[in-house]
Structure formats: C-alpha cells, structure tokens
Amino acid sequence: MGLTGISSMATRHVLADLADLAASDGLPLVEFTSVGGVDAAERVAAGESFDLVVLAAGALAKLAAAGKTFN
C-alpha cells in the first residue's frame, strides 16, 4: 500500500529521489503531487487528503493552526 503526498514544485525532484530510495529499501511507496506552493496549501486547506505535506514552514504553520495538518 502506498502513501500520497503533496509538495511545491521546488522540491519535486528531491522528493521523487527520496521516495524511490525509500521504496527500494522496502518502505511504502510515496506518490507525490507537485504543484505551486499556494495551490498545494489551498488544496490541503480545502480538505483534500494527503499522507504527507511538504511546504514552506510558514504555510505548514498556517495549515496546522487551522487544524488541517499536524507535526
């Protein structure tokens, strides 16, 4: 069973590489959707469900304060 994640475009390459390395070590596959950071935050704020959210600290803090993510 795989996991889903969302991130900004700035981190798409490194996250894809990390996800591939983790999967090759037997960890669950993570499929990331990479979009603009504002778009990603809006999708999470609107209630779209992801297992992992990788965004700038300020965006994550706002989402956590709104109860949309947790650390």
C-alpha positions in Angstrom: 0.0 0.0 0.0 1.4 3.4 -0.9 1.2 6.8 0.6 0.2 10.1 -1.1 1.9 13.4 -0.7 1.7 17.0 -2.0 4.5 19.4 -2.3 5.6 22.6 -4.0 7.3 22.3 -7.4 10.6 23.4 -5.8 11.1 20.1 -4.0 9.7 17.7 -6.6 13.0 16.3 -7.8 14.5 15.7 -4.4 11.2 14.2 -3.1 10.9 11.8 -6.1 14.5 10.7 -5.5 13.9 10.2 -1.8 10.6 8.3 -2.4 12.4 6.0 -4.9 15.3 5.3 -2.4 12.8 4.6 0.4 10.8 2.2 -1.7 14.0 0.4 -2.8 14.7 -0.1 0.9 11.3 -1.7 1.4 9.4 1.3 2.8 6.0 2.2 1.4 5.8 3.9 -2.0 5.0 7.6 -1.7 3.5 9.2 -4.8 3.9 13.0 -4.6 1.8 15.5 -6.5 3.9 18.7 -7.0 2.1 21.9 -7.7 2.7 25.6 -6.9 3.0 26.1 -3.2 -0.1 28.3 -2.9 -2.1 25.7 -4.8 -0.9 22.9 -2.6 -1.8 24.9 0.6 -5.2 25.7 -0.8 -5.9 22.0 -1.6 -4.9 20.9 1.9 -6.9 23.8 3.4 -9.9 22.7 1.3 -9.8 19.3 2.9 -8.0 17.2 0.2 -6.4 14.3 2.0 -2.7 13.5 1.8 -0.4 11.4 4.0 2.5 13.9 3.6 2.5 17.6 3.1 5.9 19.2 2.2 5.7 23.0 2.1 7.4 26.1 3.4 7.4 26.4 7.2 5.0 29.4 7.2 2.5 27.6 5.0 2.6 24.5 7.2 2.2 26.6 10.4 -1.0 28.2 8.9 -2.4 24.8 8.0 -1.6 23.4 11.4 -3.2 26.4 13.1 -6.3 25.8 11.1 -6.3 22.1 12.1 -5.5 20.8 8.6 -2.1 19.3 9.4 -0.2 18.3 12.4 3.6 18.0 13.1 
